[in-house]
Amino acid sequence: MKIIIDAFGGDNAPLEVIKGSIEAKKDIDADICLAGDENRIKKCAEENALDISSFEIKHAPSVIDICDEPAEILKSKSDCSMAVGMKMLASGEGDAFVSAGSTGALVVGATFIVKRIKGIKRAALATILPTRTKPVMLLDAGANSDCRAEMLVQFAVMGSIYMNKIMSVDDPKVMLANIGEEKSKGRELESETYNLLETAPLNFCGNIEARELPNGVSDVVVTDGFTGNIMLKLYEGLGKFFSTELKEMLLDDLKSKLAAVLLLGKVKRFRKKMDYTEYGGAPLLGTAKPVIKAHGSSNAKAFCNAIRQAYKFTQTDVIGEVSDSLSRIKEYSNKTEL
């Protein structure tokens, strides 16, 4: 197995990417290929005394920036590290791809270079979020602002398969994000999706309001990419808010510092639960081969876990399972092309 890494994706590339790749290689039985400017990769490794002698390097002279139009990955930036890595994946030169670069460019590249699973309308960004009791998958978390009901049903099926195969959840509970629990709530999109999910081949448990998401009442929460991205960003912001407030409260004075010593174990567990680096990245479900989107500010630990995630994704054949399941959801998807 070979995992291709975008060496210049994210805020901390290439150093944290290289460090994370080295750490991941210790735990997985797979080859690592770094896509990016070969001279810069080697120089970075040398300056930081990092051994990358066992890594393949695929030269890619440019980088697609967060400010670039996503479609430029197919045009003026077709030689960027992200595009070159995905071309390798599409041609069979690798088994999975990991990048912390532009989400828009990644979605465009995955759609038109890697391609989608036959029958899947749109690929969805599936983010794992911590809750009070267990991790929950939110999708779509930002790949598609506008969605149709049949797309959300496909997202639900893919999310359910992923949570079962990767996260070892038996019969995952799937819920639809909405403004109320009642079936009648929501826009036309939610109403149509609810009706389809009721008879879809999965464990659909109704609507969920955003305030219930942190309580862990569901395993998979489905929505359109616009709503999902807002939910995700608010979730991340509140996580940082609580962590900052907790730190300031425990370090406020001598008594608080003494209390912090007694609570240190519980505080560490809380911070670990809220730490996105523990989950590594978000799979782009629906692509013909595994594509993982790491957080833009990923450090070495996050990259390491994203690579491990890609490794497990490939091993458990989630894509094959989704493809096999399409016959069961075919009646819920229309024949309209992208």
Secondary structure as the mmCIF struct_conf table of DSSP 4:
data_model
#
loop_
_struct_conf.conf_type_id
_struct_conf.id
_struct_conf.beg_label_comp_id
_struct_conf.beg_label_asym_id
_struct_conf.beg_label_seq_id
_struct_conf.end_label_comp_id
_struct_conf.end_label_asym_id
_struct_conf.end_label_seq_id
STRN STRN1 LYS A 2 ASP A 6
TURN_TY1_P TURN_TY1_P1 ALA A 7 PHE A 8
BEND BEND1 GLY A 10 GLY A 10
TURN_TY1_P TURN_TY1_P2 ASP A 11 PRO A 14
HELX_RH_AL_P HELX_RH_AL_P1 LEU A 15 LYS A 25
TURN_TY1_P TURN_TY1_P3 LYS A 26 ASP A 27
BEND BEND2 ASP A 29 ALA A 30
STRN STRN2 ASP A 31 GLY A 36
HELX_RH_AL_P HELX_RH_AL_P2 GLU A 38 GLU A 47
TURN_TY1_P TURN_TY1_P4 ASN A 48 ALA A 49
TURN_TY1_P TURN_TY1_P5 SER A 53 SER A 54
BEND BEND3 PHE A 55 PHE A 55
STRN STRN3 GLU A 56 HIS A 59
STRN STRN4 SER A 62 SER A 62
TURN_TY1_P TURN_TY1_P6 ILE A 66 CYS A 67
BEND BEND4 ASP A 68 ASP A 68
HELX_RH_3T_P HELX_RH_3T_P1 PRO A 70 LEU A 74
TURN_TY1_P TURN_TY1_P7 LYS A 75 ASP A 79
STRN STRN5 CYS A 80 CYS A 80
HELX_RH_AL_P HELX_RH_AL_P3 SER A 81 ALA A 90
TURN_TY1_P TURN_TY1_P8 SER A 91 GLY A 92
BEND BEND5 GLU A 93 GLU A 93
BEND BEND6 ASP A 95 ASP A 95
STRN STRN6 ALA A 96 SER A 99
BEND BEND7 GLY A 101 GLY A 101
HELX_RH_AL_P HELX_RH_AL_P4 THR A 103 GLY A 109
HELX_RH_PI_P HELX_RH_PI_P1 ALA A 110 VAL A 114
STRN STRN7 ARG A 116 ARG A 116
HELX_LH_PP_P HELX_LH_PP_P1 ILE A 117 ILE A 117
TURN_TY1_P TURN_TY1_P9 LYS A 118 GLY A 119
BEND BEND8 LYS A 121 LYS A 121
STRN STRN8 ALA A 124 LEU A 125
STRN STRN9 THR A 127 LEU A 129
BEND BEND9 ARG A 132 LYS A 134
STRN STRN10 VAL A 136 LEU A 139
BEND BEND10 ALA A 141 ALA A 143
BEND BEND11 SER A 145 ASP A 146
HELX_RH_AL_P HELX_RH_AL_P5 ALA A 149 LYS A 165
TURN_TY1_P TURN_TY1_P10 ILE A 166 ILE A 166
BEND BEND12 MET A 167 MET A 167
BEND BEND13 ASP A 170 ASP A 171
STRN STRN11 LYS A 173 ALA A 177
BEND BEND14 ILE A 179 GLU A 182
TURN_TY1_P TURN_TY1_P11 LYS A 183 SER A 184
BEND BEND15 GLY A 186 GLY A 186
HELX_RH_AL_P HELX_RH_AL_P6 GLU A 188 THR A 199
BEND BEND16 ALA A 200 LEU A 202
STRN STRN12 ASN A 203 ILE A 208
HELX_RH_3T_P HELX_RH_3T_P2 ALA A 210 ASN A 215
TURN_TY1_P TURN_TY1_P12 GLY A 216 GLY A 216
BEND BEND17 ASP A 219 ASP A 219
STRN STRN13 VAL A 220 VAL A 222
HELX_RH_AL_P HELX_RH_AL_P7 GLY A 225 LEU A 250
TURN_TY1_P TURN_TY1_P13 LEU A 251 LEU A 251
BEND BEND18 ASP A 252 ASP A 253
HELX_RH_AL_P HELX_RH_AL_P8 LEU A 254 LYS A 273
TURN_TY1_P TURN_TY1_P14 MET A 274 MET A 274
HELX_RH_3T_P HELX_RH_3T_P3 TYR A 276 GLU A 278
TURN_TY1_P TURN_TY1_P15 TYR A 279 TYR A 279
STRN STRN14 GLY A 281 LEU A 285
TURN_TY1_P TURN_TY1_P16 GLY A 286 GLY A 286
STRN STRN15 THR A 287 THR A 287
BEND BEND19 ALA A 288 LYS A 289
STRN STRN16 VAL A 291 ALA A 294
TURN_TY1_P TURN_TY1_P17 GLY A 296 SER A 297
HELX_RH_AL_P HELX_RH_AL_P9 ALA A 300 GLN A 315
TURN_TY1_P TURN_TY1_P18 THR A 316 ASP A 317
HELX_RH_AL_P HELX_RH_AL_P10 VAL A 318 ILE A 329
HELX_RH_3T_P HELX_RH_3T_P4 LYS A 330 TYR A 332
BEND BEND20 SER A 333 SER A 333
#
